[in-house]
Amino acid sequence: MTGLLDAVDLRTQLAGHNRLELLMFTLGGRQTYALNVFKIKEVVHCPQLNALPDSHPAVCGIANLRGTTIPVLDMSMAIGRRPQTEASDPIVIVTEYNRKVQGFLVSNVDRIVNTNWENVLPPPAGTSRSYVTAVTRIEDKIVEIIDVEKIMYEVMGQAADVSEDVRENLVNSEDIPKKIMVVDDSFVARKQIVQALKSLDFDSVVANNGREALTKLKEMAKEGPVEKQLTLVISDVEMPDMDGYTLTTKIRKDPLLSSLYVILHTSLSGVFNTAMVESVGANKFIGKFDADELATGIMSAIDELKSRVA
């Protein structure tokens, strides 16, 4: 266990090159699962857990790690499987998602592997509501990448409506298109963002990953200036096939798309490299997920866009 994540800070250099590293683990069966190393703070043997009354069934309890109290969830239960009972020495993967730190109890940690987002594919058709956000093949294994945002939404809850106070302070701009592209591989994340945009009276054009978004943008460009059709693009960073960094880079290199305003909207809050946002040409970074902050960021972007043509 010691040294497993010692070099995690160095792995930020993978961002922007459509690459990622995955921590593979099991949940008491043959199937191998994975999480992106970017979202992992540490991996520890399961500490003493204290019960948390009236909590979700998947919450095993709370643990104190170096003075910080975090909830620990049974990953197996959280994705609809049986509780993990056979592991003699269970492991907790400590993660940071959507600005919250939590641990996930797993049976065994395998290893970290380096791969390309092009080798990571969306889950099979018909599984949009499952807990798998992507799949890949590592050697002879099919590895399922868990949609932790869906787990957090179901276990912890997350409001997706913009508050009345924020809506009252938003200025309606009649001279901009009332349509925004939303790019995210998580079904839950897309639903949250679309709902927040609806609160602001914006329609959404949805794409499941960067490559699909780029295809749709190029099709739109054939109909006329894209900036006349879309206000801006909101994109996740982690996505199968093409990540948000690569999508942004390709947008900036395409003369027909280069003027688009791009917001990177990601749960990579703990280890996110702000310099990378600038290097790929994104206009703004907003951490997931706070509907009011997203709404405020969108209106700030609109102010910037209006100033360009003023």
C-alpha positions as CSV (number, residue, x, y, z in Angstrom):
1,M,0.0,0.0,0.0
2,T,2.8,2.4,0.9
3,G,3.9,4.4,-2.2
4,L,0.9,3.4,-4.3
5,L,-0.1,7.1,-4.8
6,D,3.2,8.7,-4.0
7,A,3.6,10.1,-7.5
8,V,0.0,11.3,-8.0
9,D,1.0,14.9,-8.2
10,L,3.2,14.1,-11.2
11,R,0.3,12.6,-13.0
12,T,-1.2,16.0,-13.8
13,Q,1.0,16.1,-16.8
14,L,-1.2,13.5,-18.4
15,A,-4.0,16.0,-18.6
16,G,-4.3,17.7,-22.0
17,H,-2.9,14.7,-23.8
18,N,-6.2,12.6,-23.7
19,R,-4.6,10.3,-21.2
20,L,-5.5,9.1,-17.7
21,E,-4.5,6.7,-15.0
22,L,-6.9,4.3,-13.4
23,L,-6.8,2.6,-10.0
24,M,-8.2,-0.8,-10.4
25,F,-10.0,-2.7,-7.6
26,T,-12.5,-5.5,-6.9
27,L,-15.7,-5.7,-4.8
28,G,-15.5,-9.3,-3.7
29,G,-16.1,-10.9,-7.1
30,R,-14.3,-11.4,-10.4
31,Q,-15.3,-8.1,-12.0
32,T,-12.6,-5.4,-12.0
33,Y,-13.7,-1.8,-11.5
34,A,-11.7,1.5,-11.6
35,L,-11.6,5.1,-10.6
36,N,-9.5,7.9,-12.1
37,V,-6.4,8.5,-10.0
38,F,-7.0,12.3,-10.3
39,K,-9.9,12.0,-7.9
40,I,-8.1,9.8,-5.3
41,K,-6.5,11.4,-2.3
42,E,-5.1,8.2,-0.7
43,V,-5.6,4.5,-0.3
44,V,-5.7,3.1,3.3
45,H,-6.5,0.0,5.2
46,C,-10.0,0.4,6.6
47,P,-9.8,2.4,9.9
48,Q,-12.2,2.1,12.8
49,L,-15.7,3.2,11.7
50,N,-18.4,4.8,13.9
51,A,-22.0,4.3,13.0
52,L,-23.9,7.2,11.5
53,P,-27.6,6.9,12.5
54,D,-30.3,7.4,9.9
55,S,-27.8,7.3,7.1
56,H,-28.2,5.7,3.7
57,P,-27.8,1.9,3.8
58,A,-24.6,2.1,1.7
59,V,-22.9,4.3,4.4
60,C,-20.8,2.0,6.6
61,G,-20.0,4.7,9.1
62,I,-17.7,7.7,9.5
63,A,-13.9,7.5,10.0
64,N,-11.4,10.0,11.4
65,L,-8.4,10.3,9.1
66,R,-5.7,12.7,10.3
67,G,-8.2,14.9,12.1
68,T,-10.8,14.9,9.3
69,T,-14.1,13.1,9.7
70,I,-15.3,11.5,6.4
71,P,-18.2,9.2,5.5
72,V,-17.2,5.7,4.3
73,L,-19.5,4.0,1.7
74,D,-19.6,0.4,0.8
75,M,-18.9,0.7,-2.9
76,S,-20.6,-2.7,-3.6
77,M,-23.9,-1.6,-1.9
78,A,-23.7,1.8,-3.5
79,I,-23.9,0.3,-7.0
80,G,-26.7,-2.1,-6.2
81,R,-24.7,-5.2,-5.2
82,R,-24.5,-7.1,-2.0
83,P,-22.5,-5.8,1.0
84,Q,-18.9,-6.8,1.1
85,T,-18.4,-9.3,3.8
86,E,-15.6,-11.6,2.7
87,A,-12.7,-9.3,2.6
88,S,-10.4,-10.0,5.5
89,D,-8.5,-6.7,5.3
90,P,-10.8,-4.3,3.4
91,I,-9.4,-1.2,1.8
92,V,-10.8,2.4,1.7
93,I,-10.2,4.5,-1.3
94,V,-10.4,8.1,-0.1
95,T,-11.6,10.4,-2.9
96,E,-12.6,14.0,-3.5
97,Y,-15.7,14.5,-5.7
98,N,-17.7,17.7,-6.0
99,R,-15.8,19.4,-3.3
100,K,-16.5,16.7,-0.7
101,V,-14.1,14.0,0.7
102,Q,-15.4,10.5,1.2
103,G,-14.1,7.0,1.4
104,F,-15.2,3.9,-0.6
105,L,-14.8,0.5,1.0
106,V,-13.5,-2.1,-1.5
107,S,-12.3,-5.7,-1.2
108,N,-9.0,-5.4,-2.8
109,V,-6.9,-2.8,-4.8
110,D,-5.1,-4.2,-7.8
111,R,-2.8,-1.6,-9.4
112,I,-2.6,1.7,-11.3
113,V,-2.6,1.6,-15.1
114,N,-1.9,4.3,-17.6
115,T,-4.1,4.4,-20.7
116,N,-5.6,6.7,-23.3
117,W,-9.1,8.1,-23.3
118,E,-9.5,6.8,-26.8
119,N,-9.3,3.3,-25.3
120,V,-12.1,4.1,-22.8
121,L,-15.5,3.6,-24.3
122,P,-19.0,4.6,-23.3
123,P,-21.0,1.7,-21.7
124,P,-23.1,-0.4,-23.9
125,A,-26.4,1.0,-25.2
126,G,-29.2,0.7,-22.7
127,T,-27.1,1.1,-19.6
128,S,-27.4,4.9,-19.3
129,R,-29.0,4.6,-15.9
130,S,-26.4,2.1,-14.5
131,Y,-23.5,2.9,-12.3
132,V,-20.9,2.4,-15.1
133,T,-19.8,5.6,-16.8
134,A,-17.3,3.9,-19.2
135,V,-15.5,0.6,-19.9
136,T,-12.1,-0.3,-21.1
137,R,-9.9,-3.4,-21.6
138,I,-6.8,-3.8,-19.5
139,E,-4.8,-6.8,-20.7
140,D,-7.5,-9.6,-20.7
141,K,-9.9,-7.8,-18.3
142,I,-13.0,-5.7,-19.1
143,V,-12.7,-2.9,-16.5
144,E,-15.8,-0.9,-15.6
145,I,-15.3,2.7,-14.5
146,I,-17.7,3.7,-11.8
147,D,-20.0,6.8,-12.1
148,V,-19.3,8.2,-8.7
149,E,-21.3,11.3,-9.4
150,K,-24.4,9.1,-9.6
151,I,-23.5,7.4,-6.4
152,M,-23.0,10.7,-4.6
153,Y,-26.3,12.1,-6.0
154,E,-28.3,9.1,-4.7
155,V,-26.5,8.7,-1.3
156,M,-25.8,12.3,-0.4
157,G,-28.3,14.2,-2.6
158,Q,-27.6,17.4,-4.6
159,A,-30.0,20.2,-5.5
160,A,-30.0,20.9,-9.2
161,D,-32.3,23.9,-9.2
162,V,-31.0,27.5,-9.2
163,S,-32.2,29.3,-6.1
164,E,-34.8,32.1,-6.3
165,D,-32.3,34.6,-4.9
166,V,-29.8,33.9,-7.7
167,R,-32.5,33.9,-10.4
168,E,-33.8,37.3,-9.2
169,N,-30.4,38.8,-9.7
170,L,-29.7,37.4,-13.2
171,V,-30.0,39.8,-16.1
172,N,-31.8,38.5,-19.1
173,S,-29.9,39.1,-22.3
174,E,-32.0,39.2,-25.4
175,D,-29.2,39.5,-27.8
176,I,-27.6,36.1,-27.2
177,P,-28.8,32.6,-28.3
178,K,-30.7,30.9,-25.5
179,K,-28.9,27.5,-26.1
180,I,-25.9,26.0,-24.4
181,M,-24.0,22.8,-25.2
182,V,-23.6,20.4,-22.3
183,V,-20.8,17.8,-22.6
184,D,-20.6,15.1,-19.9
185,D,-20.4,11.3,-19.8
186,S,-22.3,11.0,-16.5
187,F,-26.1,10.7,-16.9
188,V,-26.7,12.3,-13.5
189,A,-24.3,15.2,-14.2
190,R,-26.0,15.9,-17.6
191,K,-29.4,15.8,-15.9
192,Q,-28.3,18.2,-13.2
193,I,-26.8,20.7,-15.6
194,V,-29.7,20.6,-18.0
195,Q,-32.1,21.2,-15.1
196,A,-30.1,24.2,-13.9
197,L,-30.0,25.7,-17.4
198,K,-33.7,25.2,-17.7
199,S,-34.1,27.3,-14.5
200,L,-32.3,30.0,-16.4
201,D,-34.6,29.6,-19.5
202,F,-31.8,28.1,-21.6
203,D,-32.2,25.1,-23.9
204,S,-29.5,22.4,-24.0
205,V,-27.7,20.6,-26.7
206,V,-26.3,17.4,-25.0
207,A,-23.2,15.3,-25.9
208,N,-21.9,12.3,-24.0
209,N,-18.2,12.9,-24.7
210,G,-15.8,15.3,-26.4
211,R,-15.8,13.5,-29.7
212,E,-19.6,13.5,-30.0
213,A,-19.6,17.2,-29.0
214,L,-17.0,18.1,-31.6
215,T,-19.0,16.3,-34.3
216,K,-22.2,18.2,-33.3
217,L,-20.3,21.5,-33.3
218,K,-18.9,20.9,-36.8
219,E,-22.4,20.0,-38.1
220,M,-23.7,23.2,-36.6
221,A,-20.9,25.2,-38.2
222,K,-22.2,24.0,-41.6
223,E,-25.4,25.9,-40.9
224,G,-23.7,29.2,-40.0
225,P,-21.7,30.8,-37.3
226,V,-21.8,28.6,-34.2
227,E,-21.6,31.5,-31.8
228,K,-25.0,32.7,-33.3
229,Q,-26.5,29.3,-32.4
230,L,-24.8,28.6,-29.0
231,T,-24.1,30.9,-26.1
232,L,-21.3,28.7,-24.8
233,V,-20.1,25.2,-24.2
234,I,-20.0,23.6,-20.7
235,S,-17.8,20.5,-20.7
236,D,-16.7,17.9,-18.2
237,V,-12.9,17.0,-18.2
238,E,-13.1,13.2,-17.7
239,M,-14.9,11.6,-20.6
240,P,-14.4,8.4,-22.7
241,D,-13.0,8.6,-26.2
242,M,-12.1,12.3,-26.0
243,D,-11.7,14.3,-22.7
244,G,-12.6,17.9,-22.1
245,Y,-9.1,19.2,-22.4
246,T,-8.7,17.7,-25.9
247,L,-12.1,18.9,-26.9
248,T,-11.2,22.5,-25.9
249,T,-7.9,22.3,-27.7
250,K,-9.6,21.1,-30.9
251,I,-12.2,23.9,-30.6
252,R,-9.5,26.5,-30.4
253,K,-7.7,25.1,-33.4
254,D,-10.8,25.1,-35.7
255,P,-11.3,28.5,-37.3
256,L,-15.1,27.9,-37.4
257,L,-15.3,27.1,-33.7
258,S,-12.4,29.0,-32.1
259,S,-14.5,31.9,-30.8
260,L,-16.7,29.7,-28.7
261,Y,-16.7,30.4,-25.0
262,V,-15.8,27.2,-23.1
263,I,-16.4,26.5,-19.4
264,L,-14.7,23.4,-18.0
265,H,-17.1,22.0,-15.3
266,T,-15.5,19.2,-13.3
267,S,-15.4,17.4,-10.0
268,L,-11.6,17.4,-10.2
269,S,-11.5,20.0,-7.5
270,G,-8.8,18.6,-5.2
271,V,-5.9,18.2,-7.7
272,F,-7.2,20.4,-10.5
273,N,-4.4,22.3,-12.3
274,T,-5.6,25.8,-13.1
275,A,-2.7,26.4,-15.4
276,M,-4.0,23.5,-17.6
277,V,-7.3,25.4,-18.1
278,E,-5.4,28.3,-19.6
279,S,-3.0,26.2,-21.6
280,V,-5.8,24.4,-23.5
281,G,-7.6,27.7,-24.1
282,A,-10.7,27.3,-21.8
283,N,-12.3,30.5,-20.7
284,K,-13.4,29.5,-17.2
285,F,-13.3,26.7,-14.7
286,I,-16.2,25.9,-12.4
287,G,-16.1,23.0,-9.9
288,K,-19.0,20.6,-9.7
289,F,-21.7,20.8,-8.6
290,D,-23.4,23.9,-7.3
291,A,-26.4,25.1,-9.3
292,D,-26.1,28.7,-8.1
293,E,-22.4,28.9,-8.8
294,L,-22.9,27.4,-12.2
295,A,-25.7,30.0,-12.9
296,T,-23.5,32.9,-11.7
297,G,-20.6,31.6,-13.8
298,I,-22.8,31.5,-16.9
299,M,-24.0,35.0,-16.4
300,S,-20.5,36.2,-15.9
301,A,-19.5,34.5,-19.1
302,I,-22.4,36.3,-20.9
303,D,-21.2,39.6,-19.6
304,E,-17.7,38.8,-21.0
305,L,-19.3,37.9,-24.4
306,K,-21.3,41.1,-24.5
307,S,-18.2,43.2,-23.8
308,R,-16.5,41.6,-26.8
309,V,-19.0,43.2,-29.2
310,A,-19.6,46.3,-27.2
